[in-house]
Amino acid sequence: MKKKRSIKILIWIIIGIVFFILMELLWSDVILANMKEEKREDNLLPFYWLLLIVGGSIVCTLSYVSWRKYHGEKKDKQHRDNDKLID
């Protein structure tokens, strides 16, 4: 059980690192593009931050809720299996 948990944690860490690297590459392109077009009045950088914060919050919330549901269903199944053994 601990081995599966450590593998899951390792996978999530790897996903986080890959996500961080991809976001860093995207943001560096956006910053370079903005530096070239400093005279441009409509700056979309705050919009990207808003999009990242709201989207990240939604993803985190949905991930947490699905994780809790999974564990709840797993516990319910264990309780039902234990009840059947008692009968």
C-alpha positions, 0 to 999 in steps of 0.5 A: 500500500505504501509503495503504491502511494509513493509511486502516485506521489512521485507521478504527481511530482513529475507532472508538476515539474513538467507543468512548471517547465511548460508554463515557464516556457510559455511565460518567457515567450509572452514576456519576450513578445511584450518587451518587443511590443511595449508601445502596444496599449492593450496588454493581455498579461493580467488576463493570462494571470486571471485565466491561470488563477481561475483555471488552476482553482477549478482544476484543483477543486475538481481534482480534490472532489473526485479524490474524496469521492473515490476514497468515499466509494472505496470505504463504502465498498469495504464496509459492504464487504465486511457486512457480507462477511459478518452475515 
